[in-house]
């Protein structure tokens, strides 16, 4: 456990990071830790979800920021996370660090409200046999609810060139932005598919925030993406 306690902090944030290195869990979370400290949080850093089983510690946490892709979680850990959020601990994250974290747990998927399914790549004729094949130009389109929401107020539709998440989801989410996968010649799906790109969710007295944009640090540094995530962290916090 790493603790960045300060004498002026009034809230506690827990950063849980790890999993697939391609999402730069350390570098990505380090981008937001100074922001949390500047906004009055003590920050504790963990490299696995094992801390979620510690109910007494989680009771002191106002915000959990998770960046942990394609990992696993034990039954008592996800139960502890769900209980903490239900009692008011905020839960927030971006991209696969929250929307593709623990495929082995239906309880986790229900809590978050969306699960990564795919990020369709460029057309075969445009591919170069590297990870950039998954970077496609697409629009993050704000919903009507976004105009007056504190996370997205003042931010209009914008384009990114990065992974475009196709997300399996339910209608309990409060969706602030969407993105639509085109149905291209040669694709097995036959009509456009719209997925939530930014959403919030209430669980008990807790708040959940998810942004699917955030594949790597350079996307997180985009001014619009970074502003949305920073606001989302504060909105989710107890």
WOCOR-V452610 format. One record per residue. RES is the residue in one small letter. PSI is psi in whole degrees, 0 to 359 (* if undefined). Layout:
[[RES | PSI] [RES | PSI]]
This chain:
[[x | 129] [x | 131] [x | 132] [x | 48] [x | 144] [x | 159] [x | 342] [x | 357] [x | 143] [x | 349] [x | 164] [x | 132] [x | 139] [x | 123] [x | 119] [x | 117] [x | 153] [x | 206] [x | 212] [x | 126] [x | 339] [x | 338] [x | 10] [x | 57] [x | 326] [x | 307] [x | 321] [x | 315] [x | 327] [x | 335] [x | 329] [x | 346] [x | 316] [x | 324] [x | 317] [x | 316] [x | 317] [x | 337] [x | 22] [x | 23] [x | 136] [x | 138] [x | 124] [x | 135] [x | 131] [x | 150] [x | 17] [x | 163] [x | 8] [x | 329] [x | 337] [x | 340] [x | 353] [x | 89] [x | 322] [x | 322] [x | 313] [x | 333] [x | 340] [x | 358] [x | 130] [x | 333] [x | 131] [x | 125] [x | 117] [x | 133] [x | 85] [x | 94] [x | 138] [x | 42] [x | 191] [x | 162] [x | 141] [x | 158] [x | 316] [x | 336] [x | 313] [x | 327] [x | 320] [x | 320] [x | 312] [x | 318] [x | 317] [x | 315] [x | 318] [x | 329] [x | 1] [x | 353] [x | 129] [x | 152] [x | 124] [x | 155] [x | 185] [x | 152] [x | 217] [x | 346] [x | 344] [x | 328] [x | 359] [x | 49] [x | 305] [x | 80] [x | 343] [x | 359] [x | 108] [x | 330] [x | 322] [x | 315] [x | 321] [x | 321] [x | 314] [x | 325] [x | 1] [x | 140] [x | 128] [x | 132] [x | 320] [x | 164] [x | 86] [x | 138] [x | 181] [x | 166] [x | 147] [x | 324] [x | 345] [x | 359] [x | 154] [x | 16] [x | 36] [x | 180] [x | 339] [x | 345] [x | 338] [x | 356] [x | 112] [x | 149] [x | 128] [x | 164] [x | 134] [x | 112] [x | 122] [x | 142] [x | 166] [x | 327] [x | 338] [x | 334] [x | 324] [x | 10] [x | 139] [x | 340] [x | 324] [x | 0] [x | 131] [x | 358] [x | 124] [x | 186] [x | 147] [x | 160] [x | 148] [x | 155] [x | 98] [x | 188] [x | 135] [x | 110] [x | 127] [x | 118] [x | 132] [x | 132] [x | 174] [x | 172] [x | 16] [x | 346] [x | 145] [x | 103] [x | 126] [x | 336] [x | 151] [x | 169] [x | 144] [x | 123] [x | 126] [x | 156] [x | 101] [x | 159] [x | 128] [x | 345] [x | 146] [x | 344] [x | 149] [x | 1] [x | 159] [x | 148] [x | 122] [x | 130] [x | 153] [x | 138] [x | 329] [x | 128] [x | 161] [x | 168] [x | 141] [x | 136] [x | 105] [x | 233] [x | 4] [x | 158] [x | 141] [x | 137] [x | 133] [x | 132] [x | 121] [x | 329] [x | 138] [x | 30] [x | 316] [x | 175] [x | 321] [x | 331] [x | 320] [x | 335] [x | 349] [x | 131] [x | 323] [x | 317] [x | 314] [x | 318] [x | 316] [x | 316] [x | 315] [x | 316] [x | 323] [x | 323] [x | 314] [x | 322] [x | 320] [x | 332] [x | 146] [x | *]]
